[in-house]
Amino acid sequence: MSTLPENDENVKYGFQRADMQSEKLAGTAIAYDRHVILCYKKHDAWPSRVESSEAHPLPKALAGALRARKNDIPVKTLLTICEGGEGEGSELCDGDVLLFPEMIKYRGLKESDIKSFVEEVIVNRKPWSAGIQETMTGSHVFVCSHSSRDKRCGYCGPILIKKFKEEAELRGLENVSVTACSHVGGHKYAGNLIIYSVRDTKVSGHWYGYVTPNDVPELLDNHIGKGEIIDRIWRYHPSILQLSFAQLAVYCLSIVCSMPPS
């Protein structure tokens, strides 16, 4: 449990809330094959349903285009929003699109581009003719901080991001990017985060829940540094078939143990 001082918000929504670590985590995230992440504004500017908000046309248009072509998209695709920035010096700018597991970034998607982007990149899985493809490196941590959707993630997310950045700086880890993201499912498991890393030329993505600031050094040292899963807070790997037999056994056992008796 976190050593953060007690206060009303921490007890109600944070790391000391009553439902913290109250449920099994393995298998609690949805399965998908490809993650599309749109960089867009700051997390405190997102409404509860940012992907369907008339006030936010870019994410609304992209989400609508993906829904419209759902039957044509060859793999199960998940859309998430993450924080963007303004200006050419920003690592992630509004309109940038990140693709995992490909570890590809396209800069500056506009509403007028969405039809061609979805057709070429998402449906046909080809490079986007209107954009420059950039290859991403390092590890990428996306922390749910969607405060307008749920106060638990709104409280836990920013604290975890701050802790990740502090601990990464202490370790001199310049190749770890930490960014706030929108709803990923399972607010009751806050703090929620997803880590994408490259290891042995393969990209792996892992979901974690009930993460506290005390877990951050272990995630940096063991998960990102050594490729080891932290079982007690592990929610899911998008592709179960890529896991080792030992990891798969943990996953299956957790599912069986969490099933109600027949």
C-alpha positions, 0 to 999 in steps of 0.5 A: 500500500502507498505511503502517501499521507492520508487525506480525504481524496486519497481515502475516497479515490486514491491509493488508500481507498477501500476497494484498492487491491480488492479483486484479481487483476489478471484477465481484466483488460480487453483483448486487441491486436493493434493500439491506435493512440491519438495525441490530443490536448491535456487530460484535464481538457477531455470530457468524459466521452472525448471520442464522441464530443462535438466540442472535440471534432478530431477524436470524434471523427477518428473514432467515427471513421474506425467504427464505420470501417470496423468490418474492413479492419483486419485486426481488433483495434483499440483507440485511446487518447493521450496528451498532446502538446503545442509547438514543434519542440513537443515530443507529442503534439496534437494530432500525432498518432502512435501505433502499437505494436508497430512503434510507429508515429505519424505527425499532425493528423487533421480531420481532412486526413482521417479518411485516407489515414484509416483506409491506408494505415488501419484497413490496408496496413500500408504506410500513409501516403500523406504523412511521414512515418517515424519509428519510435524507440524506448519504452512508452508508459500510458497512465490513465488520468481521465478525471472527468470519466472517473475520479479514481483515475483522475487522482491516481494518474497524475501522481503516478506520472510524476513519480515515474518521471522522478524515478526515471530521471534518478536512473538516467532513463532518457528512453522512457516516455510517460504520458497521461491517457484516456479511459482504458477500462476498469476504473476500479483498478486505478492506478491503471497503466499500459507499458509498451517496450521493445525487447529482443526485437519484439514489442510487448504491451502489458497492462497494470492495475492497482499501481501505487507510487511504491510500485514505480521503481519495480516497474522501471527496474524489473519490467522495463529494465529486465522484461519481468512481469510484476504478477501482483499488479498485472492485468493483461498482455494483449496477445496471450499467445506471446507469453511464456508457459509460466506466465500463461499458467499464472494468467489461466489460474487467475481466471479460474480462481476468479470464476464464480462456483457453478 
